[in-house]
Amino acid sequence: MEGDVERTFVVDLTDAATTDSGIFTWDITQDLVYADSALAELFGLIAEETNRGLPLKLYLDRVHPEDRPYLAKQITETIVGGRAQQSVYRVKTRGGHYVSVVAFGRCFRDRKGTPVLYSGMVVLESATSANDNRKH
């Protein structure tokens, strides 16, 4: 029974310098993801680097290994299918703990139909739950 104990970690994601919303844009052709400071904080990355663009792989490396195939499938379906995506997955914070996030994204194409940008936002899952509770 001792191995079955559920642990809860409190993760402080309220850095006073973070005034952004968890917004990102992936330039597919250059494979660079540009993200604001809130998303950098969620993924345990440095905001100065995410603002200038980092390879997608650096973000995916922060996703829980069990969630990576699911997320890759969601992204692929969004790019191929041209519809909006919503995903729930876990990311590793700077402290090394995983937190559950909700991501919303959409792929944009150039005039020839080639996928060029993938934009969206990522927020803590608990933040969306709190917002849902306020509506009721």
SVG drawing of the C-alpha trace seen along z (x, -y; Angstrom):
<svg xmlns="http://www.w3.org/2000/svg" viewBox="-24 -41 42 43">
<polyline fill="none" stroke="black" stroke-width="0.4" points="0.0,0.0 2.9,-2.4 3.7,-2.5 0.1,-3.5 0.3,-6.8 -0.7,-9.7 1.6,-12.7 0.6,-16.3 3.2,-18.9 2.5,-22.6 4.2,-24.4 4.5,-28.1 4.0,-29.4 3.2,-33.0 6.5,-34.7 6.0,-38.4 7.7,-39.0 5.3,-36.7 2.5,-38.9 1.9,-36.8 -0.7,-34.2 1.2,-31.1 1.0,-32.0 3.2,-30.3 3.8,-30.3 5.7,-27.5 7.4,-28.6 7.1,-25.1 9.5,-25.9 12.3,-27.1 11.3,-24.7 11.4,-27.4 8.8,-27.9 8.4,-31.5 6.7,-31.7 6.0,-34.2 7.3,-34.2 4.2,-32.3 4.8,-29.4 8.6,-29.5 7.7,-29.2 5.3,-26.3 7.9,-24.4 10.8,-25.2 12.6,-27.2 14.2,-30.7 11.9,-33.4 14.6,-35.4 15.3,-32.2 11.7,-31.3 11.0,-34.9 13.7,-34.5 12.6,-31.0 13.8,-27.5 13.5,-24.2 10.3,-22.3 12.4,-19.4 13.3,-21.4 9.7,-21.8 8.8,-18.2 11.7,-17.1 9.8,-18.7 6.6,-16.7 6.2,-13.6 7.5,-10.6 4.2,-8.8 2.4,-11.8 4.7,-12.5 3.1,-10.0 -0.4,-11.3 0.8,-14.9 2.7,-14.2 -0.5,-12.5 -2.6,-15.5 -0.2,-18.0 0.0,-15.9 -3.8,-15.6 -4.1,-19.3 -1.6,-20.1 -3.0,-17.5 -6.7,-18.0 -6.7,-21.7 -8.8,-21.8 -8.3,-23.3 -6.6,-21.1 -7.1,-20.8 -4.8,-18.5 -4.2,-17.7 -0.7,-16.5 2.1,-16.9 5.2,-19.1 8.2,-19.2 8.8,-22.4 12.1,-23.8 11.7,-22.1 11.6,-18.7 7.9,-18.1 5.3,-17.4 2.2,-19.5 -0.9,-19.0 -1.6,-21.6 -4.2,-22.2 -3.1,-23.3 -5.2,-24.9 -3.7,-25.2 -4.3,-25.7 -2.2,-25.3 -2.1,-28.1 -1.2,-27.7 0.3,-30.0 -1.5,-30.8 -0.2,-27.6 -1.7,-25.5 1.6,-24.7 1.5,-24.5 3.7,-27.4 2.6,-28.4 1.1,-26.6 -0.1,-29.0 -2.0,-28.6 -1.8,-28.8 -1.0,-26.5 -2.4,-27.0 -2.3,-24.9 -5.2,-22.4 -6.2,-23.6 -6.6,-27.1 -9.1,-25.9 -10.9,-23.9 -11.2,-26.9 -12.6,-28.9 -15.1,-26.2 -16.2,-26.2 -16.8,-29.9 -19.3,-29.5 -21.6,-27.3"/>
</svg>
